[in-house]
Amino acid sequence: MGSRAAKSASLLLAVCVLAPTSARPATVVATAETTPVPISGNADDPAIWVHPSNPSQSVVIGTDKLSGVVVYNLAGTELQVRSDGRLNNVDVRYRFPLEGGLVDIAAASNRTDNKIAVYEIDASTGLLTPIAVGGGIQTGLTVYGFCLYASPAGAYYAFVTSKQGDIEQWKLLDDGSGLVTGTLVRSFDVGGTTEGCVADDVQRALYVGEEDVAIWRYGAEPQDGETRTLVDSNGGNGHLVADIEGLTLFYRDAKTGYLVASSQGDHSFAIYERESGNAYVGRFSIVAGAIDGVTGTDGIDVVNRPLGPGMAWGVFVAQDGNNDEGSQNFKLVPWADIALAFDPPLEFMSTWDPRTPVAVPALTLRSRAILVLLLLTAICWLAAARPRGSPRPGI
C-alpha cells in the first residue's frame, strides 16, 4: 500500500507541473505597485524580505541603479531611500552570524566603486543599515550583477558578475567588530555578459544568465569549479528571447518548486522545474489591468510565504522598464494568481520557510517514524543478541 501511495503522490505532482499546451503565455495582472524609484528614475532589481513575526510587514528592497537603494512596504509605499552609489542587483539572506547573534542581511553590487555593499535589515522595520567593512567589500571585477548563497554547511557567500562574463565568489565573514568582510574563494568565466543569478540554498546550485546566450546551472560551493549544465537558451529550440535578465526561485519544499527567468525580449517570464534537469514548464506575462502591464523587465524576485490579505500564498515582484507614470518602478503579483493562470495550475501551496536555517532541516513525520522504527529495531536486536542470564551492562 505504501508503494502505491507513493506512486500516486508522484503522479499527482507530475500532473500539477505540466506546461500549458499553448505557446501563448499565461497572463496575470499586478495587484500593487511601488512608487517610482525617486532619485534617478531607473529601477533594476528587487528582493523581498520576510518579517520574522508579522509577514504583512515584509518589505521590498529595490535598487535605484544609478543612485542607491529604496525600501517599500507591500502596498508599494516608500519607507527608506539610501543614496549609496550605483547599486545594481540586490539579494537577501536570513540569520547571518554577526557579533555573537544572528541578523538578516541585504547585499548588492555597487558599480560606483566595484564593491559589495552589505546591510543589516532591522528586524522590526525592515530598514537598512550599512555593515560592510570600509563601506563595502572590494572586488576584483567591474561589477554588474549579484546574488547571495547560504550553504547547507553554514557558510554565506556572495556572487558578483561582470559584463565581460567573469564571476567572483566571496565568503562573507564577521570581522570581529560587528562588521562584514569577505574572502575571495572562487572565480570563473561564463563567456559573455552576465547579470542575473540566483542560488539554490538546498540543492547547492547556482543559476547564471548569460544575457545573449543561455541560462547555466553551476555548483554553488567554492570547490565546484567551472562544470555547468545548460538549462535553456535564446532562440532556436530555446524558450527565451534576449536579454536573459533576472532569475529567482520559488521553493515549494526542500526539493521541489520553480526557477523563474525574465525573458526581456518578449516581455515574459519563463518557468522551469527546480529539480535536477530544470524541465521547462511554461511562461507568463503581466498585462494591464487596474495597474499598467510590465515590459522590459530586469530584476525579479518571489517568496512563497503568506504575506497577508491578497498575498496568502506569496508574491512575485518584477521591475517594470516602462512604467506609465514615467520613472520605473516594481510591480507585485500574488503567486497564486500566477499559478492559477496555468492549465493545469502550478503549485502554490508551500511548506518551505526561507527563514529556517537550511543546515538543520525539520524532520518530516515519515522521517521521525523511520528513526523511531530503526531505534526500536536496534534495541530489540541488542536484547536478542545478549546471552540469557548474562548481567546487564553496568551491573
C-alpha positions, -999 to 999 in steps of 0.1 A, spaced: 0 0 0 28 24 9 44 19 -26 11 25 -43 5 57 -23 40 69 -32 34 63 -69 0 81 -67 16 111 -50 44 112 -76 18 110 -104 -3 138 -88 28 160 -85 38 153 -122 3 163 -133 4 196 -113 36 208 -131 27 201 -167 32 230 -190 3 246 -208 -2 232 -243 -4 266 -259 27 285 -268 10 318 -259 20 329 -224 -5 328 -195 -14 363 -184 -18 379 -150 -22 415 -136 -4 433 -109 -24 440 -77 1 465 -63 30 486 -75 57 507 -58 60 544 -62 87 551 -89 123 550 -78 129 585 -65 164 596 -75 175 586 -110 142 571 -121 160 539 -132 150 508 -112 167 474 -117 164 446 -92 141 438 -62 145 415 -33 117 406 -8 125 404 30 100 384 51 93 399 85 100 373 113 68 378 133 44 398 111 46 388 75 23 416 64 51 440 75 75 424 50 93 448 26 105 450 -10 141 463 -13 147 477 -48 177 492 -65 177 527 -80 205 516 -102 222 549 -108 218 562 -73 211 538 -44 185 516 -28 149 520 -18 127 501 7 90 498 2 61 482 21 39 456 4 15 484 -7 43 500 -26 48 530 -3 84 542 1 98 537 36 135 545 31 159 558 5 197 554 7 220 572 -18 248 548 -16 260 546 -52 251 528 -84 236 497 -67 226 473 -95 214 439 -81 203 431 -45 196 399 -26 185 389 9 195 361 34 184 353 69 202 345 102 237 356 92 261 351 123 273 385 134 288 397 167 275 366 186 240 369 173 220 363 141 209 391 117 191 393 84 212 409 56 207 425 22 237 429 -1 242 444 -35 267 450 -63 279 487 -62 291 498 -97 304 531 -83 334 515 -66 331 479 -77 323 468 -41 298 445 -24 275 466 -2 261 448 28 233 460 51 217 447 83 179 446 80 161 459 111 140 430 124 111 453 133 110 479 104 129 463 75 150 494 72 187 491 61 219 499 80 254 495 62 276 469 80 304 462 54 340 469 64 353 500 46 319 508 31 319 477 10 339 446 1 363 455 -27 361 430 -56 384 424 -85 358 430 -112 340 458 -129 309 446 -111 274 442 -126 250 415 -113 249 399 -79 233 372 -57 237 356 -23 241 319 -13 236 304 22 253 270 21 238 240 39 272 237 55 265 270 73 287 294 53 274 325 35 286 336 1 282 365 -24 285 361 -62 293 391 -83 292 391 -121 305 413 -148 296 424 -184 327 405 -195 313 373 -182 336 369 -151 322 358 -118 337 360 -83 325 341 -53 332 358 -19 328 342 15 311 366 39 325 368 74 322 386 107 353 407 111 350 405 149 338 441 154 303 437 142 310 444 105 311 421 75 342 414 55 348 390 26 374 365 13 376 355 -24 372 318 -27 365 312 -64 364 329 -98 354 316 -133 344 328 -167 308 323 -180 317 336 -215 296 366 -222 277 394 -205 263 381 -172 240 399 -148 211 378 -133 219 350 -110 203 331 -81 215 304 -58 195 274 -45 205 271 -8 193 235 -5 204 219 -38 238 238 -38 231 251 -73 240 285 -89 219 297 -119 235 323 -141 220 342 -170 244 348 -199 223 375 -214 226 368 -252 231 330 -249 216 308 -221 208 301 -185 235 279 -170 235 258 -138 267 256 -118 276 241 -84 274 268 -58 301 256 -35 337 271 -38 352 237 -48 326 232 -76 348 247 -104 335 256 -138 314 225 -147 280 236 -159 247 224 -174 225 242 -199 190 250 -186 176 269 -216 188 292 -244 178 321 -266 163 314 -300 164 280 -318 149 254 -296 151 276 -266 122 294 -248 139 327 -241 143 360 -261 174 381 -253 182 396 -230 181 369 -203 178 391 -172 165 384 -136 164 349 -121 146 338 -89 134 306 -72 100 296 -58 106 270 -30 77 246 -27 96 224 -2 132 213 2 133 196 -32 106 210 -55 94 243 -68 103 266 -98 131 286 -113 117 318 -129 136 338 -155 129 372 -171 128 369 -209 132 406 -216 130 404 -254 94 392 -254 83 408 -220 76 374 -205 87 352 -176 98 316 -182 93 289 -156 113 257 -151 111 229 -125 135 235 -96 145 198 -96 176 185 -114 171 188 -151 151 220 -148 124 209 -173 106 238 -190 71 244 -176 57 274 -194 57 312 -194 35 342 -183 32 379 -189 20 407 -166 -6 427 -186 -25 459 -180 -54 458 -155 -61 484 -129 -23 488 -129 -3 490 -161 15 460 -175 51 451 -172 77 453 -201 114 452 -204 120 436 -170 154 435 -155 152 420 -120 126 398 -103 120 380 -70 95 357 -55 87 344 -20 64 315 -10 52 327 24 18 341 33 22 378 35 -13 389 45 -45 397 26 -42 393 -11 -9 376 -8 -18 345 12 4 322 -10 34 345 -15 42 372 -41 62 378 -73 79 412 -78 92 424 -112 109 456 -123 89 475 -149 111 491 -175 82 512 -189 61 524 -161 31 545 -172 40 572 -146 73 579 -162 100 567 -139 105 530 -135 91 510 -105 83 475 -93 50 456 -98 36 430 -73 16 399 -84 2 373 -59 20 340 -67 -14 321 -65 -27 343 -94 3 332 -115 -1 295 -106 -38 295 -113 -33 312 -147 -18 280 -160 -38 250 -171 -33 228 -152 -23 251 -123 12 254 -110 20 246 -74 14 275 -50 10 258 -16 44 257 0 58 241 32 92 258 29 101 287 53 130 308 39 138 320 75 145 284 86 182 275 86 188 250 57 216 234 77 191 220 102 160 209 82 130 199 102 122 162 102 90 151 84 66 128 102 77 100 79 114 106 88 106 106 125 87 73 122 116 57 103 140 69 130 118 55 158 115 22 139 152 20 135 158 27 172 133 1 183 149 -24 159 183 -18 173 171 -22 209 154 -55 200 185 -67 182 207 -59 212 183 -76 235 182 -107 214 220 -108 210 227 -107 247 231 -142 262 203 -153 286 213 -149 322 242 -125 314 244 -94 336 231 -62 322 258 -36 313 269 -16 343 255 -42 369 
